[in-house]
Amino acid sequence: TTSAVNIAWQAANEGIPTLLWDLDPQGAASWLLQRKSKSKAEAKKLLSGKTPIGELVKSTDYPSLDIIPADFSFRQMDLDLAKAGDK
């Protein structure tokens, strides 16, 4: 997680617009960048298109670096994506 945050920061610091999606249920990247999810994202609603992903993006204190903060519903996103691929 620390490496992902540092790489994202470096890219943003070079002027590259960067979005970091914290899929870690522990939310370490969100903690490091001091951002929390303000609502339950509900991964299934996101994957079904009922929640636009743009609603989840939060700015950080660093120019060009945004984050989608961790949400407990993302903990099984890999399984939800696999199920969506089977359809």
Phi, psi and omega per residue, in radians:
T1 nan -0.785 -3.133
T2 -1.068 -0.689 3.107
S3 -1.113 -0.752 3.135
A4 -1.076 -0.753 3.130
V5 -1.133 -0.758 -3.137
N6 -1.151 -0.687 3.095
I7 -1.151 -0.736 3.110
A8 -1.098 -0.763 3.119
W9 -1.091 -0.752 -3.126
Q10 -1.076 -0.763 3.110
A11 -1.072 -0.809 3.134
A12 -1.107 -0.677 3.125
N13 -1.115 -0.479 3.086
E14 -1.465 0.037 3.101
G15 1.609 0.146 3.133
I16 -1.563 2.059 3.093
P17 -1.013 2.186 -2.991
T18 -2.254 2.348 3.061
L19 -2.093 2.142 3.103
L20 -1.882 2.170 3.134
W21 -1.840 2.016 -3.101
D22 -1.504 1.718 3.132
L23 -1.672 0.068 3.114
D24 -1.354 2.111 -3.133
P25 -1.000 -0.432 3.128
Q26 -1.354 -0.327 3.046
G27 1.221 0.595 -3.087
A28 -1.131 -0.717 3.126
A29 -1.125 -0.711 3.099
S30 -1.084 -0.704 3.119
W31 -1.145 -0.795 -3.136
L32 -1.067 -0.635 -3.125
L33 -1.657 0.095 3.055
Q34 0.990 0.827 3.092
R35 -2.305 2.392 3.098
K36 -2.102 2.674 3.040
S37 -1.201 2.303 -3.115
K38 -1.560 -0.204 3.095
S39 -2.578 2.880 3.083
K40 -1.274 2.075 -3.086
A41 -1.291 -0.554 -3.114
E42 0.887 1.621 -3.064
A43 -0.913 -0.677 -3.112
K44 -1.115 -0.672 3.101
K45 -1.176 -0.649 3.111
L46 -1.113 -0.833 -3.110
L47 -1.203 -0.482 3.136
S48 -1.470 -0.125 3.136
G49 1.556 0.063 -3.136
K50 -1.348 -0.387 3.065
T51 -2.091 2.001 3.092
P52 -1.134 2.340 -3.086
I53 -1.061 -0.532 -3.141
G54 -1.057 -0.442 3.113
E55 -1.199 -0.305 -3.082
L56 -1.629 -0.229 -3.062
V57 -1.304 2.277 3.100
K58 -2.124 2.480 3.065
S59 -1.343 2.802 3.070
T60 -2.038 -3.095 3.108
D61 -1.374 0.010 -3.101
Y62 -1.922 2.224 3.124
P63 -1.005 2.456 3.101
S64 1.219 0.129 3.123
L65 -2.094 2.003 3.075
D66 -2.026 2.855 -3.120
I67 -2.448 2.545 2.858
I68 -1.760 1.862 -3.047
P69 -1.118 2.748 3.105
A70 -1.044 2.553 3.066
D71 -2.467 2.369 -3.063
F72 -1.002 -0.500 -3.133
S73 -1.185 -0.276 3.123
F74 -1.373 -0.113 -3.015
R75 -1.044 -0.439 3.126
Q76 -2.091 0.516 -3.103
M77 -1.017 -0.641 -3.135
D78 -1.074 -0.671 3.108
L79 -1.220 -0.699 3.114
D80 -1.128 -0.689 3.100
L81 -1.139 -0.696 3.120
A82 -1.111 -0.718 3.110
K83 -1.139 -0.699 3.138
A84 -1.136 -0.576 3.120
G85 -1.248 -0.385 -3.135
D86 -1.379 -0.237 -3.059
K87 -1.441 nan nan
